[in-house]
Structure formats: structure tokens, C-alpha cells
Amino acid sequence: MDTTLLTQRGPFEWELPASGRMRVPGILFASRELVAAMDDKVREQVANVASLPGIVAASYAMPDAHWGYGFPIGGVAAFAADEGGVVSAGGVGFDISCGVRTLHTGLKRADVEAAQARLADVLYARIPAGVGSTGVLRLAAAGMDAMLKGGARWAVQEGFGTAADLSRIEESGCVAGADAAAVSDQAKKRQRDEMGTLGSGNHYLEVQAVAELFDAAAARAYGLAVDDVVVSIHCGSRGLGHQIGTDYLREMVVAAPAAGIALPDRELACAPLDSALGRRYLGAMRAAINCALANRQILTHLARAAFAEVFPGVALPLLYDVSHNTCKEETHIVDGRPRRLFVHRKGATRAFGPGHAELPREYAAAGQPVLIGGSMGTASYILAGAAAAGERAFGSACHGAGRAMSRHEATRRWQGRALVDALAAQGILIRSPSWRGVAEEAPLAYKDVGAVVDAADRAGLAIKVARLSPLVCVKG
């Protein structure tokens, strides 16, 4: 990206001044090196988002930002319904509520290394992964609607996990306002056999060891110590979320002119928040959030069973679960007063600071755990929402490393079998049904997650707490 088109506001903050159709400026949080490495398409998309009706404050991009559909991946924007604000299916994305949950194991690195290959094999046998994978249950119509309404709470009621899990999930495991009737039959059909599956792409279940701590107080609050082993699960709403995105993008593109919306890019198809279409989309999107929460809850149950097979008596209590790719109605202080806003986070995560009312009591002093997944074979991170995060991009932070090249380019450069062998030589065991899928997710196909996390920390979006190193990765 040409940095001469931006105004540097600080070492890790850049402004794209409002011009043309932009209603607000763009703000990018990143180091000079990360900004320079971003495609110019990111700047274009940040500007396009800034032109949408009812946008408040700024169009934001996180340090891992890269080109996406409509919004950049790593894009954040909030809209006010009382100012003609919109909801954009392109601003949420296709993998609605893709997210990460992290589980404690009570084990140390040495415990897992002594049974590493067996654990990898058992996890791979128990965790459905890859294109076309099917889950442990098949949902009929009534069960599907109950799941879409109940989210992780429904999964717990069905025997997948415990009530103790729910307090450590956003929205206590269930987003209000979900409308199963707003979800198409095709979307439900696609999800019928996919509950409790990782899917493909960058989704994974990874066994990780705490390699380094940066904030001792927050680490204690989160129950983390060096050499502790945790499990992180990264997946979303599968085929249902993708179909909802497809269905509503088509409808929003057609309806936009009648609503008086001139789209700068058809991928930014949107509808007024106070319109029937906008309300239907919000109902369907919230149902997809609940689907993702239920999916991760079922996968948690399967992971617990796998660990119990290898390490009898070991429990895997939930540390936290965060979602990406959402639009959530939240209260934020804007110009000194509280505003009720609809915050789009596309490839970005909430990062609420200490004392926020929505945090579990045990995390109130430290702030929200922010779970940052790395690329396959590289570090992941746990951060904490910063005290001033509510004033920075509506309490948001990055969600991962961010791609540095396309999947096609990655498969041109690397072979999956060779990558698996190279990572095994480093003590990292990969299990996947697809060599091509492994190649697509090659570590060097992504940005340096350490540089991304450092930028988020130094920009004041979230505070570094722990670095995690991978031991076993089940890859979709």
C-alpha cells in the first residue's frame, strides 16, 4: 500500500482522510511495515466502507487486514439505526461467527510430548475435518430450529458439555434475536449433517503449550502458566453461514436502489437497519452465530472425549470463546455519550476492557481474553482487552495473522506432504485429510503473527498475555 496516501497519527495508527463519497475517515492500526505490505485493495475497501450510510466515527482496519469480500478482512465499522445506518452481509462475511475457543487441559508440555503421536491420532479419528465431513448427529427440522435459537445452550442441553461452559462464551452461549424462519431451507439442508465438524480452509483443532508470558496478572486471571497445555478450536457456522451470506447478498444488491443506497461496490450490498430486509438478515445472521457456538460446543465435547481416552481423568474446562465475522448491537461511547450501535467485525474480534459488564466475573479485572490464532505451525496468542479499548475501534482487535498470499499461490509454492514432514521434524504433528489443504495453509502463506500481535498491543487495541506454540494440529 502507498503510505503517502495516509496520514500517520502514531507509530501504529494511520488515517485515510475522508474524501469523495467517504462520510468518515479510515483508520488503520498497523506498523509501517505491515501497512506497506498490505494490498492497495485494503485502502480501497476501507474507503468504500466509509461511504456507507449511517457509519459512525471511522472505518477501521486491524493489523492483520487484507483484501476480502466487501469489507477487508480485519475491517470494523459501526452504524447507527437512527441515522439511516445499514447492515451489510458483506461486512459480516460468509463464515458467520467463525471464531476460536480455548480450553485448559491441566497437562504440561512434557505430559503431551510423551503421548503426542497417539493423541494426534485419537483427535484425528474423533474430530470430523475436511470438505464434506459430517458430524455426530443429524438434525431434523425441529432440532435444527431449536439449535438456531439456542446456540451453545442448546448443545449443553443435548449433552454436549456443561452449564459451566456457558459463562465463558460471548452472550453466554446464545445470541438473542435469532430467527430460524429467516434462514432458507437450503441453508438448513447444508447444515443438517455438519454439526460438530471443523470444515476446511484455515479451520483447525490445535494442541498448544504456553511458551511465554507477557502479563503476569492477566495470565493468573486466565489460569495460564509456562508449559501449560491448552486446546484451541477454530471453526464457524459451516455451510449454513455461507448460504445465509449468499442468500442475503443477492437480495440486498437488488433492494439497495429502492432504499436509496448507491453501493460503491456490489460486494457491500446492505439494507437499512430499520427495514424489513435488514431485520430479516439480522435474525438469520444471529441464528448463524448460534449455529457456530453450538458447533464449537459439540467439538469441545468430542475433544474432551479424545483427551479422556489418552489421559484418563483429565478435564478440559473452557477458558473463553470469541467470534469473528459478526454484527452485534452494542453500546459504545461516541463524542462523550453512549450510543447504541450495530458493530460489524469482519475478521476481527471483540476486545472489551476491564470492568465491562459482559465479562465473566473472574475476568473482570483483567479484561476479555482475546484469542489470536496463528497459521499452521506458528505461534498463537492470548491477549486481554485494553482498558481504553472501548474508545479504539469500538472495543475490537485483530483475529489472526492474516493471509499474505492466495491459496492458489500457496499450493504453487509448497507441497502438503513436504510441509507435514518439515513440521514433524520441528516437533509439530499435523493430521489432515487433504495434502492440498495443508499446502494452502502453509505457514509462510500468512503474515508474521508476532508482528500483527505486537501492532495490536502497541496500538492499544489489546494487551499481550501469552504466546502459545503448537504441538498437534488437526487441519480441515
Backbone torsions as a table, in degrees:
resi	resn	phi	psi	omega
1	MET	NA	141.7	179.3
2	ASP	-77.8	104.5	-176.8
3	THR	-70.5	-13.3	178.4
4	THR	-70.0	-15.4	177.9
5	LEU	-85.9	-2.6	-178.9
6	LEU	-114.4	156.1	174.1
7	THR	-107.7	120.8	-178.1
8	GLN	-79.5	121.2	-179.4
9	ARG	-98.1	-12.0	179.6
10	GLY	-177.7	174.4	-177.8
11	PRO	-58.4	-25.4	-177.0
12	PHE	-130.6	27.9	178.6
13	GLU	-143.6	129.4	-176.4
14	TRP	-130.5	139.9	179.5
15	GLU	-112.5	133.4	168.9
16	LEU	-99.5	103.2	-174.5
17	PRO	-59.2	145.3	178.8
18	ALA	-64.5	132.4	177.7
19	SER	-154.5	163.1	178.8
20	GLY	58.2	-124.0	-176.9
21	ARG	-87.0	-1.4	-178.6
22	MET	-65.5	131.1	177.8
23	ARG	-90.7	-23.8	-179.7
24	VAL	-140.4	164.4	176.1
25	PRO	-74.8	168.7	169.4
26	GLY	-101.4	144.9	177.5
27	ILE	-128.7	126.4	177.1
28	LEU	-114.8	129.4	177.1
29	PHE	-102.9	108.5	-177.7
30	ALA	-173.5	161.3	171.6
31	SER	-72.9	165.5	177.2
32	ARG	-58.0	-40.0	-178.1
33	GLU	-65.8	-41.5	179.7
34	LEU	-67.6	-41.1	178.6
35	VAL	-63.4	-45.5	-178.2
36	ALA	-61.7	-31.1	-178.5
37	ALA	-81.9	-11.9	180.0
38	MET	-72.4	146.0	175.2
39	ASP	-67.3	147.1	177.1
40	ASP	-60.5	-20.4	177.9
41	LYS	-61.9	-29.8	177.4
42	VAL	-62.4	-46.3	178.5
43	ARG	-61.1	-42.8	179.2
44	GLU	-61.8	-43.1	-178.5
45	GLN	-70.1	-38.1	175.4
46	VAL	-58.9	-42.8	179.4
47	ALA	-66.6	-40.7	179.1
48	ASN	-63.1	-42.9	177.4
49	VAL	-60.9	-38.0	-179.0
50	ALA	-65.8	-12.3	-179.1
51	SER	-95.0	-3.5	-176.5
52	LEU	-74.3	147.6	-177.2
53	PRO	-62.3	139.8	172.5
54	GLY	75.9	10.7	179.5
55	ILE	-69.4	144.7	-174.6
56	VAL	-116.2	134.9	170.4
57	ALA	73.6	-68.6	-175.6
58	ALA	-167.4	164.8	169.0
59	SER	-99.9	118.5	-170.6
60	TYR	-105.7	151.8	171.6
61	ALA	-132.6	133.6	-179.0
62	MET	-82.9	168.3	-176.7
63	PRO	-61.8	-22.1	179.2
64	ASP	-94.0	15.0	-172.8
65	ALA	-60.7	139.2	171.6
66	HIS	-152.8	171.4	-175.1
67	TRP	-58.5	137.9	178.5
68	GLY	-140.2	-167.8	178.2
69	TYR	-89.9	111.3	-179.2
70	GLY	78.9	-89.9	171.6
71	PHE	-74.0	152.5	167.4
72	PRO	-67.6	151.2	168.0
73	ILE	-65.7	128.0	-171.8
74	GLY	93.6	15.9	179.3
75	GLY	-94.3	141.4	178.1
76	VAL	-133.8	132.9	176.3
77	ALA	-153.7	144.5	179.7
78	ALA	-120.3	144.0	-175.9
79	PHE	-129.4	143.1	-179.8
80	ALA	-103.6	122.8	-179.4
81	ALA	-63.4	-33.0	-177.5
82	ASP	-80.0	2.3	175.1
83	GLU	-120.5	25.0	179.4
84	GLY	76.8	23.0	-176.8
85	GLY	-65.5	161.1	-174.1
86	VAL	-123.0	164.2	166.4
87	VAL	-117.1	133.9	-174.8
88	SER	-118.3	122.2	175.4
89	ALA	-63.3	-32.9	175.9
90	GLY	-71.3	-19.3	177.4
91	GLY	-85.9	-7.8	175.0
92	VAL	-104.4	-44.3	177.4
93	GLY	104.5	177.9	-176.6
94	PHE	-87.1	-38.2	179.0
95	ASP	-89.8	73.6	-174.0
96	ILE	-60.5	131.5	178.1
97	SER	61.8	22.6	165.3
98	CYS	-50.1	136.6	-176.0
99	GLY	-163.7	-176.0	-177.9
100	VAL	-128.1	135.6	166.8
101	ARG	-124.5	143.2	-178.5
102	THR	-121.4	135.8	-176.7
103	LEU	-118.0	138.5	168.1
104	HIS	-72.8	156.2	172.8
105	THR	-121.7	-20.1	-173.7
106	GLY	76.4	2.6	179.6
107	LEU	-99.2	161.1	174.0
108	LYS	-107.3	164.1	-178.6
109	ARG	-52.8	-44.3	-177.3
110	ALA	-62.8	-34.7	178.0
111	ASP	-60.9	-45.6	-177.3
112	VAL	-73.3	-40.6	-179.3
113	GLU	-60.5	-29.2	179.4
114	ALA	-71.3	-19.3	-179.5
115	ALA	-133.4	30.6	-169.2
116	GLN	-63.6	-48.2	-177.5
117	ALA	-65.2	-42.3	180.0
118	ARG	-64.8	-43.3	179.3
119	LEU	-60.6	-43.0	179.1
120	ALA	-59.5	-43.9	-178.3
121	ASP	-67.4	-40.7	-179.5
122	VAL	-67.8	-43.4	177.1
123	LEU	-60.4	-42.9	-178.8
124	TYR	-65.0	-34.9	179.3
125	ALA	-72.4	-30.3	-173.5
126	ARG	-97.2	-20.8	-174.9
127	ILE	-103.4	107.5	178.7
128	PRO	-64.8	126.2	-176.2
129	ALA	-141.5	152.4	174.8
130	GLY	103.5	169.2	179.2
131	VAL	-61.3	131.3	176.5
132	GLY	79.3	5.4	179.9
133	SER	-67.4	147.1	-179.8
134	THR	-119.9	155.5	-172.1
135	GLY	-96.7	-167.3	-173.5
136	VAL	-87.1	-6.2	178.4
137	LEU	-143.6	155.9	177.2
138	ARG	-118.3	125.1	-174.1
139	LEU	-94.2	124.3	168.8
140	ALA	-79.5	177.8	-172.5
141	ALA	-57.4	-47.8	-177.2
142	ALA	-65.8	-40.5	178.6
143	GLY	-66.3	-38.0	177.2
144	MET	-60.5	-48.7	-178.8
145	ASP	-64.9	-37.1	178.1
146	ALA	-65.3	-39.8	177.6
147	MET	-64.8	-44.3	-179.0
148	LEU	-64.7	-28.6	177.7
149	LYS	-84.3	-34.2	-169.2
150	GLY	-101.9	-18.1	177.1
151	GLY	58.6	-138.1	-179.5
152	ALA	-65.6	-27.6	176.4
153	ARG	-61.9	-42.1	176.5
154	TRP	-60.9	-43.9	-178.2
155	ALA	-61.9	-41.2	178.5
156	VAL	-64.3	-42.2	178.1
157	GLN	-62.3	-29.0	179.0
158	GLU	-84.2	1.3	176.8
159	GLY	100.0	7.2	-179.8
160	PHE	-99.2	84.9	179.7
161	GLY	103.1	-171.1	-175.4
162	THR	-127.4	162.5	179.3
163	ALA	-61.7	-26.0	179.5
164	ALA	-63.0	-24.9	178.7
165	ASP	-64.7	-33.7	-165.5
166	LEU	-66.0	-32.9	-177.5
167	SER	-68.8	-14.5	-178.3
168	ARG	-108.5	25.1	174.4
169	ILE	-121.6	141.4	175.4
170	GLU	-51.9	141.2	-179.8
171	GLU	59.4	23.3	-178.0
172	SER	54.2	31.0	172.6
173	GLY	90.9	-1.9	-176.9
174	CYS	-151.3	119.7	178.6
175	VAL	-85.8	128.6	178.2
176	ALA	-71.2	155.6	175.2
177	GLY	87.1	7.8	177.1
178	ALA	-69.3	140.2	-177.6
179	ASP	-128.9	99.5	-179.2
180	ALA	-62.8	-28.6	-179.7
181	ALA	-68.6	-19.8	178.8
182	ALA	-85.2	-1.8	179.4
183	VAL	-98.1	129.6	-175.3
184	SER	-68.1	157.7	176.3
185	ASP	-60.8	-35.5	179.7
186	GLN	-64.9	-40.9	178.1
187	ALA	-62.4	-43.6	179.4
188	LYS	-65.7	-39.0	178.5
189	LYS	-61.1	-41.7	-178.9
190	ARG	-65.0	-27.3	-176.2
191	GLN	-93.1	-9.0	-170.6
192	ARG	-53.0	-40.2	-176.3
193	ASP	-110.3	10.1	-171.2
194	GLU	-106.3	3.3	178.7
195	MET	-68.7	134.0	-178.5
196	GLY	79.3	35.0	178.4
197	THR	-129.5	146.5	179.0
198	LEU	-76.4	-35.0	-171.1
199	GLY	81.0	-158.1	-173.9
200	SER	-124.1	-158.9	-179.9
201	GLY	69.7	-133.1	-176.4
202	ASN	-90.7	15.3	-179.7
203	HIS	-81.2	148.0	-175.5
204	TYR	-162.7	164.2	161.2
205	LEU	-119.9	125.8	-174.2
206	GLU	-130.2	133.8	172.3
207	VAL	-92.5	127.5	-170.7
208	GLN	-134.9	151.8	175.0
209	ALA	-113.9	141.0	176.5
210	VAL	-70.4	115.4	-175.6
211	ALA	-96.8	-28.0	-174.4
212	GLU	-158.8	141.9	175.6
213	LEU	-113.7	142.9	-179.6
214	PHE	-115.2	-28.0	-177.5
215	ASP	-132.0	102.7	-172.8
216	ALA	-64.6	-39.3	-177.1
217	ALA	-66.6	-45.9	178.9
218	ALA	-66.0	-38.2	178.3
219	ALA	-61.1	-41.2	176.8
220	ARG	-63.0	-42.3	179.6
221	ALA	-62.0	-35.8	-179.1
222	TYR	-87.0	-5.0	179.1
223	GLY	75.0	36.9	-175.5
224	LEU	-114.4	137.7	173.7
225	ALA	-139.5	157.9	180.0
226	VAL	-58.9	136.7	-178.7
227	ASP	78.6	-1.7	171.0
228	ASP	-62.2	144.3	176.9
229	VAL	-104.0	133.2	177.1
230	VAL	-126.7	167.3	175.7
231	VAL	-124.5	129.7	177.1
232	SER	-116.8	135.1	-179.3
233	ILE	-118.9	123.9	-178.0
234	HIS	-120.9	109.9	176.9
235	CYS	-165.7	179.8	-175.5
236	GLY	-141.7	-139.8	-172.6
237	SER	-94.9	9.6	171.3
238	ARG	55.9	-141.6	-174.9
239	GLY	-66.0	-30.1	-179.6
240	LEU	-62.8	-48.8	-179.8
241	GLY	-62.7	-39.8	179.3
242	HIS	-63.8	-41.4	-179.4
243	GLN	-68.4	-38.1	176.5
244	ILE	-60.5	-45.4	177.6
245	GLY	-58.9	-45.3	-179.9
246	THR	-62.7	-47.2	-177.4
247	ASP	-59.8	-48.7	-172.4
248	TYR	-80.8	-28.3	173.7
249	LEU	-61.6	-43.6	178.2
250	ARG	-60.1	-45.1	-177.3
251	GLU	-68.6	-39.5	-178.4
252	MET	-67.9	-36.6	178.4
253	VAL	-60.7	-43.5	-178.9
254	VAL	-69.7	-37.9	-173.6
255	ALA	-82.9	-18.2	-173.4
256	ALA	-56.8	-47.2	-178.1
257	PRO	-59.3	-40.0	180.0
258	ALA	-65.9	-25.1	177.8
259	ALA	-87.6	2.9	179.0
260	GLY	77.9	22.2	-177.3
261	ILE	-104.2	119.4	175.1
262	ALA	-96.2	106.7	-174.5
263	LEU	-77.1	128.7	174.7
264	PRO	-72.0	-18.6	-179.9
265	ASP	-156.4	128.9	-177.5
266	ARG	-61.1	-21.9	176.5
267	GLU	-69.1	-14.4	176.2
268	LEU	-93.6	24.1	178.5
269	ALA	-48.1	133.4	-173.5
270	CYS	-151.6	172.6	177.6
271	ALA	-143.0	149.0	176.7
272	PRO	-56.6	140.3	-179.8
273	LEU	-59.9	-31.6	-177.3
274	ASP	-93.7	14.3	178.8
275	SER	-94.9	161.7	177.0
276	ALA	-61.1	-40.9	179.1
277	LEU	-65.4	-43.6	178.3
278	GLY	-59.8	-42.9	-179.6
279	ARG	-68.3	-37.1	178.3
280	ARG	-64.9	-42.6	179.0
281	TYR	-62.8	-44.5	178.7
282	LEU	-58.0	-40.6	178.4
283	GLY	-63.6	-42.5	179.3
284	ALA	-69.6	-42.2	-179.9
285	MET	-62.7	-41.3	178.4
286	ARG	-65.1	-35.3	174.5
287	ALA	-62.3	-38.7	178.2
288	ALA	-68.5	-36.5	174.1
289	ILE	-58.6	-46.0	179.1
290	ASN	-63.0	-36.0	176.8
291	CYS	-61.2	-45.8	179.8
292	ALA	-63.4	-41.3	179.3
293	LEU	-64.5	-40.6	177.1
294	ALA	-65.7	-40.0	-179.9
295	ASN	-61.3	-47.6	179.7
296	ARG	-66.5	-31.1	177.9
297	GLN	-66.6	-41.6	178.0
298	ILE	-66.0	-42.4	177.9
299	LEU	-62.5	-34.2	175.5
300	THR	-61.0	-44.6	178.3
301	HIS	-60.0	-42.6	179.4
302	LEU	-66.6	-39.8	178.2
303	ALA	-64.2	-39.9	178.1
304	ARG	-62.5	-40.3	179.1
305	ALA	-65.2	-39.7	179.5
306	ALA	-64.4	-45.7	179.3
307	PHE	-63.7	-38.8	179.7
308	ALA	-63.6	-30.4	177.9
309	GLU	-67.9	-36.1	-177.5
310	VAL	-92.2	-35.9	-178.3
311	PHE	-126.8	80.7	-176.8
312	PRO	-54.9	136.1	177.5
313	GLY	88.8	-7.9	-179.8
314	VAL	-78.5	132.3	175.9
315	ALA	-105.0	154.9	179.1
316	LEU	-123.8	76.8	177.7
317	PRO	-67.6	149.0	-176.7
318	LEU	-78.0	130.8	171.4
319	LEU	-81.5	-55.9	177.8
320	TYR	-171.5	163.1	177.3
321	ASP	-135.0	126.5	177.9
322	VAL	-123.7	148.7	179.5
323	SER	-110.2	147.6	168.1
324	HIS	-113.4	172.8	173.6
325	ASN	58.3	62.7	-178.9
326	THR	-140.2	164.8	164.2
327	CYS	-126.5	118.0	-176.2
328	LYS	-123.7	140.5	177.2
329	GLU	-83.4	117.2	-173.5
330	GLU	-140.1	158.6	175.2
331	THR	-100.5	128.2	177.8
332	HIS	-136.5	152.1	177.7
333	ILE	-83.5	120.5	178.0
334	VAL	-129.3	125.1	-178.5
335	ASP	53.8	39.2	173.4
336	GLY	82.7	3.6	179.4
337	ARG	-136.1	150.7	-179.8
338	PRO	-71.2	136.0	177.9
339	ARG	-128.0	140.0	174.0
340	ARG	-90.5	115.9	-171.6
341	LEU	-128.5	158.9	176.1
342	PHE	-106.6	103.5	-172.0
343	VAL	-94.0	116.0	174.7
344	HIS	-87.6	128.9	172.6
345	ARG	-126.4	107.1	-178.1
346	LYS	-105.6	103.2	-174.1
347	GLY	67.8	39.8	177.9
348	ALA	-146.8	157.6	-176.7
349	THR	-123.1	153.5	170.3
350	ARG	-60.0	151.5	177.3
351	ALA	-147.3	59.6	-175.6
352	PHE	-68.6	139.4	-175.8
353	GLY	-83.7	177.8	-178.8
354	PRO	-54.1	141.3	175.4
355	GLY	84.1	-1.2	-179.4
356	HIS	-65.3	139.8	-174.0
357	ALA	-63.0	-24.0	-176.3
358	GLU	-88.6	0.5	-178.6
359	LEU	-84.7	148.4	170.6
360	PRO	-58.7	145.8	-175.7
361	ARG	-54.1	-39.2	-176.0
362	GLU	-70.7	-14.7	179.0
363	TYR	-108.2	3.9	-172.8
364	ALA	-59.5	-40.4	-177.2
365	ALA	-76.7	-30.3	-176.7
366	ALA	-87.1	-27.2	-172.5
367	GLY	98.5	170.0	-175.6
368	GLN	-68.0	133.8	169.1
369	PRO	-62.4	131.8	178.1
370	VAL	-115.6	114.6	-171.4
371	LEU	-100.8	115.8	-174.4
372	ILE	-113.5	110.3	179.1
373	GLY	-81.0	136.6	174.4
374	GLY	-88.6	-174.8	173.8
375	SER	-85.5	163.1	-176.2
376	MET	-53.5	124.4	177.9
377	GLY	89.8	-4.2	179.0
378	THR	-114.9	176.6	-176.6
379	ALA	-68.8	153.1	164.9
380	SER	-116.2	169.4	-175.5
381	TYR	-138.3	151.5	167.0
382	ILE	-116.2	126.4	177.9
383	LEU	-117.9	174.4	175.6
384	ALA	-125.7	139.1	176.3
385	GLY	-55.2	134.6	-176.0
386	ALA	-81.1	153.8	-177.9
387	ALA	-57.9	-36.4	-179.0
388	ALA	-96.1	13.0	-172.8
389	ALA	-62.7	-29.3	179.6
390	GLY	-63.2	-19.9	177.8
391	GLU	-97.9	-1.4	-178.7
392	ARG	-117.2	103.3	176.5
393	ALA	56.9	39.1	175.1
394	PHE	56.1	41.9	177.2
395	GLY	67.2	50.8	-176.5
396	SER	-127.8	157.2	175.4
397	ALA	-145.6	176.0	178.5
398	CYS	-65.5	169.0	-177.8
399	HIS	-122.2	-10.8	-178.6
400	GLY	-174.3	-159.2	-179.3
401	ALA	-79.0	-37.9	-175.6
402	GLY	86.6	132.8	-177.7
403	ARG	-67.7	143.2	174.8
404	ALA	-105.4	-14.8	177.8
405	MET	-152.4	163.6	-178.3
406	SER	-71.3	161.8	175.9
407	ARG	-63.7	-37.1	178.2
408	HIS	-60.9	-45.1	179.8
409	GLU	-64.6	-37.8	179.6
410	ALA	-63.0	-42.9	-179.6
411	THR	-70.0	-23.4	175.9
412	ARG	-72.0	-32.8	-175.0
413	ARG	-89.9	-31.1	-171.6
414	TRP	-128.2	154.0	174.5
415	GLN	-109.7	134.3	-175.3
416	GLY	-59.7	-44.7	-178.6
417	ARG	-60.5	-43.3	-179.6
418	ALA	-64.7	-38.4	178.4
419	LEU	-64.7	-43.2	179.5
420	VAL	-60.6	-43.2	179.5
421	ASP	-65.2	-40.9	-179.3
422	ALA	-66.0	-40.3	179.4
423	LEU	-70.2	-36.3	176.8
424	ALA	-60.8	-36.9	178.5
425	ALA	-65.5	-22.0	176.6
426	GLN	-92.2	3.5	179.8
427	GLY	87.1	18.0	-179.7
428	ILE	-116.3	117.2	-177.2
429	LEU	-97.3	126.1	179.9
430	ILE	-108.0	135.7	172.6
431	ARG	-127.7	124.1	-177.0
432	SER	-154.0	147.3	175.9
433	PRO	-81.1	-3.2	-171.2
434	SER	-139.1	115.7	173.4
435	TRP	-64.6	-37.8	178.5
436	ARG	-62.6	-42.4	178.5
437	GLY	-59.8	-38.0	176.7
438	VAL	-63.8	-45.0	-179.7
439	ALA	-61.5	-40.1	179.3
440	GLU	-60.4	-30.0	-176.2
441	GLU	-103.2	23.7	179.5
442	ALA	-52.7	140.7	-177.1
443	PRO	-51.8	-41.5	-176.4
444	LEU	-79.1	-0.2	173.0
445	ALA	-78.9	-5.1	-178.3
446	TYR	-117.7	161.9	174.4
447	LYS	-67.2	166.9	176.2
448	ASP	-71.4	107.3	-175.3
449	VAL	-62.5	-30.6	177.4
450	GLY	-63.5	-41.3	178.4
451	ALA	-67.3	-37.9	178.3
452	VAL	-64.2	-45.8	-179.0
453	VAL	-67.0	-40.8	177.1
454	ASP	-59.3	-40.3	179.4
455	ALA	-65.2	-41.9	177.9
456	ALA	-62.2	-40.7	179.0
457	ASP	-65.6	-49.6	-174.6
458	ARG	-75.2	-20.6	174.0
459	ALA	-81.3	-7.1	179.1
460	GLY	83.0	16.7	178.9
461	LEU	-79.3	-39.1	179.8
462	ALA	-160.7	163.7	-173.5
463	ILE	-112.6	130.4	179.4
464	LYS	-63.3	132.9	178.4
465	VAL	-117.8	-50.2	-175.0
466	ALA	-149.4	146.5	171.6
467	ARG	-107.3	133.7	-177.4
468	LEU	-113.8	136.2	176.5
469	SER	-110.7	142.0	-174.5
470	PRO	-78.5	146.4	173.9
471	LEU	-118.9	-43.4	179.8
472	VAL	-139.0	137.4	177.3
473	CYS	-135.0	119.7	170.4
474	VAL	-94.1	116.1	-170.9
475	LYS	-111.9	136.4	177.9
476	GLY	-71.8	NA	NA
